[in-house]
Amino acid sequence: MRTLLPLALLLGLPLFASAQSSPDSLATAAAAPLALDTTAHARPVAATQLPLDSVTALMTAPDTALALLQPLSAPERYALGRANAKHDYHPPKGTFWIGMGTGFVAPTLLLPAPFPLGLVGSAGSAVAIGMVKPKPERLQASAQRPALLRDADYQKGYAHQARNKKLGRTMAGWGVGTALWVGALVITLAALLSGGFS
C-alpha cells in the first residue's frame, strides 16, 4: 500500500499541471469575441449581438482587428490575449513526448544519486523544457486573428498563456514517464528480491 501512494500522486500530476495557471478575473469577462457596435459610440459588445454579415465583415477586414482592442485598457487586452490563447493555442505533440522521456530516462541516469534527486532533476528538466517560449510563427499560425498579435499587451497575454499550456503538456508527459519509471523500478526490484531473474 505504501508503494502505491507515490504512484497515485504521480498520476495526479497532470491534474495539478492544468490547474497551475492563476485564474484571471478579467479572462472570463474578456473570453467572448469582441466586435464594435456600429450604432453607438465605440464600446465592446459580444459578437452575437451583431448581424451575421457584420460579424463576418469585421472578422475579415484587416484594419478593424486592431480597432477592436482600442476601447480596451492594457490589462483587458492582456486578459483577452490569454483567453484567446487558452482556446486557440495547441502546443506541439512533441512536448508531451519530451516530457515523458524526461520523466522516464532522467531518473534512471541519476539513479546512483540519492533517490529523490533523480526525480527532482527530471522534474527540473521538464520544467526547463516547458518554459521555452513558443515560436512566434507558431503563435501566428494558431491565432484566429493574427492581426491582434501586433498589439503588445494582447501579444504578451497570448504568449504567456501559450507558454503555460506548453508547460502543462510537458509536465503531463513527465508525470506519465515518471509513473512508468516507478512501475518499472518496482517490478524490477520485486523480481530481484524474489529471485525471479536467476
Backbone hydrogen bonds in HBPLUS format (Angstrom, degrees):
<---DONOR---> <-ACCEPTOR-->    atom                        ^
c    i                          cat <-CA-CA->   ^        H-A-AA   ^      H-
h    n   atom  resd res      DA  || num        DHA   H-A  angle D-A-AA Bond
n    s   type  num  typ     dist DA aas  dist angle  dist       angle   num
A0004-LEU N   A0001-MET O   3.22 MM   3  5.29 140.5  2.39  97.0 108.0     1
A0008-ALA N   A0004-LEU O   2.84 MM   4  6.03 153.8  1.90 150.7 157.9     2
A0009-LEU N   A0005-LEU O   2.95 MM   4  6.20 155.7  2.01 152.4 159.2     3
A0010-LEU N   A0006-PRO O   2.91 MM   4  6.12 155.4  1.97 147.5 153.9     4
A0011-LEU N   A0007-LEU O   2.97 MM   4  6.17 150.3  2.06 144.7 152.6     5
A0012-GLY N   A0008-ALA O   3.19 MM   4  6.34 131.0  2.44 134.8 146.5     6
A0012-GLY N   A0009-LEU O   3.19 MM   3  5.15 134.7  2.41  93.7 106.0     7
A0013-LEU N   A0010-LEU O   3.19 MM   3  5.28 161.4  2.23 103.2 108.9     8
A0015-LEU N   A0012-GLY O   3.08 MM   3  5.50 130.5  2.34 108.9 121.4     9
A0016-PHE N   A0012-GLY O   3.31 MM   4  6.72 149.8  2.41 145.3 153.9    10
A0016-PHE N   A0013-LEU O   3.00 MM   3  5.02 115.4  2.43  97.6 113.6    11
A0017-ALA N   A0013-LEU O   2.82 MM   4  6.05 151.9  1.90 157.5 166.3    12
A0018-SER N   A0014-PRO O   3.17 MM   4  6.31 150.9  2.26 140.2 145.7    13
A0019-ALA N   A0016-PHE O   3.22 MM   3  5.09 129.4  2.49  91.7 105.0    14
A0020-GLN N   A0017-ALA O   3.31 MM   3  5.07 159.6  2.35 101.6 104.1    15
A0030-ALA N   A0026-LEU O   2.87 MM   4  6.03 143.7  2.00 148.4 159.2    16
A0047-ALA N   A0033-PRO O   3.31 MM  14  5.96 143.7  2.45 150.1 149.6    17
A0035-ALA N   A0045-VAL O   3.23 MM  10  5.83 147.2  2.35 158.5 166.6    18
A0045-VAL N   A0035-ALA O   3.26 MM  10  5.83 159.1  2.31 162.6 167.7    19
A0049-GLN N   A0046-ALA O   3.11 MM   3  5.84 169.4  2.12 121.2 124.6    20
A0050-LEU N   A0047-ALA O   3.37 MM   3  5.73 162.5  2.40 109.4 114.2    21
A0054-SER N   A0051-PRO O   3.07 MM   3  5.40 127.0  2.36 105.9 119.3    22
A0055-VAL N   A0051-PRO O   3.12 MM   4  6.47 157.9  2.17 155.5 162.0    23
A0056-THR N   A0052-LEU O   3.00 MM   4  6.22 164.9  2.03 153.6 157.4    24
A0057-ALA N   A0053-ASP O   3.02 MM   4  6.08 154.9  2.08 136.9 144.0    25
A0058-LEU N   A0054-SER O   2.91 MM   4  6.10 156.2  1.97 147.7 154.0    26
A0059-MET N   A0055-VAL O   2.94 MM   4  6.12 154.5  2.01 150.3 157.2    27
A0060-THR N   A0056-THR O   3.07 MM   4  6.16 145.7  2.19 145.8 153.7    28
A0061-ALA N   A0057-ALA O   3.10 MM   4  6.05 140.4  2.26 142.7 151.3    29
A0068-LEU N   A0064-THR O   3.16 MM   4  6.40 132.5  2.40 144.3 153.1    30
A0068-LEU N   A0065-ALA O   3.29 MM   3  5.51 142.3  2.45  99.0 108.5    31
A0069-LEU N   A0066-LEU O   3.09 MM   3  5.39 139.8  2.26 103.9 114.3    32
A0072-LEU N   A0069-LEU O   3.05 MM   3  5.38 150.2  2.14 111.4 120.8    33
A0077-ARG N   A0073-SER O   2.93 MM   4  6.23 152.5  2.01 153.5 161.6    34
A0078-TYR N   A0074-ALA O   2.97 MM   4  6.19 157.5  2.02 150.8 157.2    35
A0079-ALA N   A0075-PRO O   2.91 MM   4  6.09 158.6  1.96 142.6 148.5    36
A0080-LEU N   A0076-GLU O   2.86 MM   4  6.03 150.2  1.95 142.0 150.5    37
A0081-GLY N   A0077-ARG O   2.93 MM   4  6.16 152.6  2.01 144.2 151.3    38
A0082-ARG N   A0078-TYR O   3.01 MM   4  6.36 155.2  2.07 147.9 154.5    39
A0083-ALA N   A0079-ALA O   2.90 MM   4  6.11 160.4  1.93 148.2 153.8    40
A0084-ASN N   A0080-LEU O   2.91 MM   4  6.07 159.9  1.95 149.2 154.4    41
A0085-ALA N   A0081-GLY O   2.97 MM   4  6.11 155.8  2.03 145.1 151.9    42
A0086-LYS N   A0082-ARG O   2.92 MM   4  6.09 150.0  2.01 146.6 154.8    43
A0087-HIS N   A0084-ASN O   3.18 MM   3  5.22 128.6  2.46  94.3 107.2    44
A0088-ASP N   A0084-ASN O   2.74 MM   4  5.85 163.3  1.77 155.1 160.7    45
A0089-TYR N   A0085-ALA O   2.98 MM   4  4.96 146.3  2.09 120.4 131.2    46
A0095-THR N   A0092-PRO O   3.16 MM   3  5.85 158.2  2.21 116.2 121.3    47
A0096-PHE N   A0093-LYS O   3.21 MM   3  5.76 134.3  2.43 111.5 120.8    48
A0098-ILE N   A0094-GLY O   2.84 MM   4  5.98 153.7  1.90 151.4 158.6    49
A0099-GLY N   A0095-THR O   3.03 MM   4  6.11 159.0  2.08 139.9 145.7    50
A0100-MET N   A0096-PHE O   2.84 MM   4  6.12 151.6  1.92 146.7 155.5    51
A0101-GLY N   A0097-TRP O   2.89 MM   4  6.05 158.0  1.93 143.4 149.2    52
A0102-THR N   A0098-ILE O   2.89 MM   4  6.10 155.1  1.95 146.9 154.2    53
A0103-GLY N   A0099-GLY O   2.93 MM   4  6.14 153.1  2.00 144.6 151.8    54
A0104-PHE N   A0100-MET O   2.99 MM   4  6.18 137.2  2.18 142.3 153.6    55
A0105-VAL N   A0101-GLY O   2.78 MM   4  5.70 169.6  1.79 154.8 158.3    56
A0106-ALA N   A0102-THR O   3.21 MM   4  5.36 144.5  2.35 123.3 133.6    57
A0108-THR N   A0105-VAL O   3.03 MM   3  5.28 121.5  2.38 104.8 119.9    58
A0109-LEU N   A0105-VAL O   3.02 MM   4  6.34 153.5  2.09 155.9 164.2    59
A0110-LEU N   A0106-ALA O   2.99 MM   4  6.19 146.9  2.11 148.8 158.0    60
A0111-LEU N   A0108-THR O   3.30 MM   3  4.99 161.9  2.33 102.6 103.0    61
A0113-ALA N   A0110-LEU O   3.08 MM   3  5.54 141.3  2.24 110.3 121.0    62
A0117-LEU N   A0114-PRO O   3.00 MM   3  5.59 133.5  2.22 118.1 130.8    63
A0120-VAL N   A0116-PRO O   2.89 MM   4  6.11 162.9  1.92 157.6 162.9    64
A0121-GLY N   A0117-LEU O   2.81 MM   4  5.86 157.0  1.87 144.2 151.2    65
A0122-SER N   A0118-GLY O   2.98 MM   4  6.12 155.1  2.04 141.3 147.9    66
A0123-ALA N   A0119-LEU O   2.90 MM   4  6.06 154.1  1.96 144.0 151.5    67
A0124-GLY N   A0120-VAL O   2.87 MM   4  6.04 157.6  1.92 147.6 153.9    68
A0125-SER N   A0121-GLY O   2.99 MM   4  6.19 151.5  2.07 141.7 149.4    69
A0126-ALA N   A0122-SER O   2.97 MM   4  6.19 156.9  2.02 145.2 151.1    70
A0127-VAL N   A0123-ALA O   2.92 MM   4  6.16 156.9  1.97 149.9 156.1    71
A0128-ALA N   A0124-GLY O   2.94 MM   4  6.11 160.5  1.98 146.0 151.6    72
A0129-ILE N   A0125-SER O   2.96 MM   4  6.18 155.8  2.02 148.2 154.5    73
A0130-GLY N   A0126-ALA O   2.89 MM   4  6.04 159.3  1.93 146.4 152.6    74
A0131-MET N   A0127-VAL O   2.91 MM   4  6.02 136.4  2.10 147.5 157.9    75
A0132-VAL N   A0129-ILE O   3.41 MM   3  5.78 167.0  2.43 109.5 112.9    76
A0138-ARG N   A0135-LYS O   3.02 MM   3  5.30 123.4  2.35 104.1 117.9    77
A0139-LEU N   A0135-LYS O   3.10 MM   4  6.51 151.6  2.19 150.3 158.9    78
A0140-GLN N   A0136-PRO O   2.91 MM   4  6.15 161.6  1.94 150.6 155.2    79
A0141-ALA N   A0137-GLU O   2.93 MM   4  6.12 155.7  1.99 143.2 150.0    80
A0142-SER N   A0138-ARG O   3.00 MM   4  6.10 143.3  2.14 140.6 149.5    81
A0143-ALA N   A0139-LEU O   3.11 MM   4  6.18 140.8  2.27 147.6 156.0    82
A0148-LEU N   A0145-ARG O   3.06 MM   3  5.88 154.6  2.13 124.4 129.9    83
A0149-LEU N   A0146-PRO O   3.05 MM   3  5.51 149.3  2.15 110.6 119.2    84
A0150-ARG N   A0147-ALA O   3.18 MM   3  5.78 165.9  2.21 114.6 118.5    85
A0151-ASP N   A0148-LEU O   3.11 MM   3  5.83 163.9  2.13 119.0 123.4    86
A0155-GLN N   A0151-ASP O   2.90 MM   4  5.99 160.1  1.94 153.0 159.5    87
A0156-LYS N   A0152-ALA O   2.94 MM   4  6.13 152.7  2.02 146.1 153.0    88
A0157-GLY N   A0153-ASP O   3.10 MM   4  6.35 165.1  2.12 150.8 154.1    89
A0158-TYR N   A0154-TYR O   2.90 MM   4  6.11 160.4  1.94 151.6 157.6    90
A0159-ALA N   A0155-GLN O   2.87 MM   4  5.95 166.6  1.89 150.4 154.2    91
A0160-HIS N   A0156-LYS O   2.89 MM   4  5.98 154.4  1.96 145.9 153.4    92
A0161-GLN N   A0157-GLY O   3.07 MM   4  6.22 166.9  2.08 149.6 152.4    93
A0162-ALA N   A0158-TYR O   2.96 MM   4  6.09 153.0  2.03 145.1 153.5    94
A0163-ARG N   A0159-ALA O   2.95 MM   4  6.12 154.0  2.01 144.9 151.1    95
A0164-ASN N   A0160-HIS O   3.02 MM   4  6.33 150.5  2.11 143.2 151.6    96
A0165-LYS N   A0161-GLN O   2.95 MM   4  6.23 155.3  2.01 148.9 154.8    97
A0166-LYS N   A0162-ALA O   2.98 MM   4  6.23 154.0  2.05 144.8 152.2    98
A0167-LEU N   A0163-ARG O   2.86 MM   4  6.07 157.9  1.91 148.2 154.3    99
A0168-GLY N   A0164-ASN O   2.87 MM   4  6.09 156.3  1.93 146.6 153.3   100
A0169-ARG N   A0165-LYS O   3.03 MM   4  6.27 156.8  2.08 146.2 151.4   101
A0170-THR N   A0166-LYS O   2.99 MM   4  6.22 156.2  2.04 147.4 154.3   102
A0171-MET N   A0167-LEU O   2.88 MM   4  6.08 161.2  1.91 153.5 158.4   103
A0172-ALA N   A0168-GLY O   2.95 MM   4  6.11 144.1  2.08 140.7 150.7   104
A0173-GLY N   A0169-ARG O   3.08 MM   4  6.32 157.6  2.13 144.5 149.7   105
A0174-TRP N   A0170-THR O   2.88 MM   4  6.20 150.2  1.97 143.7 153.1   106
A0175-GLY N   A0171-MET O   2.89 MM   4  6.09 154.5  1.96 143.3 149.4   107
A0176-VAL N   A0172-ALA O   3.08 MM   4  6.40 158.3  2.13 148.7 153.7   108
A0177-GLY N   A0173-GLY O   2.87 MM   4  6.07 166.6  1.89 153.2 157.3   109
A0178-THR N   A0174-TRP O   2.81 MM   4  5.92 159.7  1.85 151.3 156.9   110
A0179-ALA N   A0175-GLY O   2.97 MM   4  6.07 154.5  2.04 141.8 149.0   111
A0180-LEU N   A0176-VAL O   2.95 MM   4  6.21 155.9  2.01 148.5 155.1   112
A0181-TRP N   A0177-GLY O   2.91 MM   4  6.14 151.7  1.99 142.8 151.1   113
A0182-VAL N   A0178-THR O   2.85 MM   4  6.08 163.3  1.88 153.1 156.9   114
A0183-GLY N   A0179-ALA O   2.93 MM   4  6.08 159.3  1.97 145.6 151.8   115
A0184-ALA N   A0180-LEU O   2.85 MM   4  6.07 159.3  1.90 148.1 153.6   116
A0185-LEU N   A0181-TRP O   2.84 MM   4  6.04 154.6  1.91 148.5 156.1   117
A0186-VAL N   A0182-VAL O   2.89 MM   4  6.10 158.9  1.93 150.7 155.8   118
A0187-ILE N   A0183-GLY O   2.99 MM   4  6.18 164.1  2.02 150.3 154.7   119
A0188-THR N   A0184-ALA O   2.91 MM   4  6.03 159.3  1.96 145.3 151.5   120
A0189-LEU N   A0185-LEU O   2.89 MM   4  6.04 165.9  1.91 150.6 154.6   121
A0190-ALA N   A0186-VAL O   2.87 MM   4  5.98 157.9  1.92 146.9 153.6   122
A0191-ALA N   A0187-ILE O   2.94 MM   4  6.09 155.3  2.00 144.8 151.5   123
A0192-LEU N   A0188-THR O   2.91 MM   4  6.13 156.4  1.97 149.4 156.0   124
A0193-LEU N   A0189-LEU O   2.89 MM   4  5.99 162.9  1.91 150.5 155.1   125
A0194-SER N   A0190-ALA O   3.02 MM   4  6.04 141.0  2.17 138.9 148.6   126
A0196-GLY N   A0191-ALA O   2.74 MM   5  4.77 150.3  1.83 158.5 157.7   127
A0195-GLY N   A0192-LEU O   3.29 MM   3  5.18 152.7  2.37  95.8 103.8   128
